[in-house]
Amino acid sequence: MAVILHFLKKNWIRFLVALIIGVIPVVIYNAVNNTWQLAIGYCNGLFISAFLLIAISGLVALSLFGAFDIFSFYFDRRRKEDGTKENLYDYSARKKENRWKAKFAFLPYLIIGSLYLIASLILYFTL
């Protein structure tokens, strides 16, 4: 239980961002379709939010394993002490050390996305 509380305390900003990212599609869907009074509008909006958050979770997990290092390497402007630019292997090794400090950064998006999916399914099957 202490591990879970420590995780929540350490990642509260990510949970807040995930909640905000999840609310935005619900509001946009209901505003565009004018379904504020219908439960199906909230069901569809929650499903879109769940899909979006689970996709973001997957992208963050891919980033954790260094899938996007090659793109960020070419935009990196830092130089070594001798004035040369580091190679891709050194860049990836340095970034990997920093990334593994927050190795479960994808989990808040996955948890909130799963909760939105469960809420959407409950709402759908109770209609």
Number of C-alpha atoms within 10 A of each C-alpha: 6 7 8 9 10 11 14 14 11 12 16 13 12 16 19 14 14 22 18 12 18 24 15 13 20 20 17 12 18 18 12 9 9 12 14 15 9 10 15 16 19 22 22 20 23 28 24 19 27 27 18 19 26 22 15 17 22 16 14 19 17 13 15 21 14 16 13 13 18 13 9 13 17 9 8 11 8 11 10 8 7 6 8 9 13 14 9 14 12 10 16 20 13 11 15 16 10 12 16 12 9 12 13 14 17 21 19 24 27 22 17 23 28 18 14 25 22 15 16 23 15 12 16 15 8 8 8
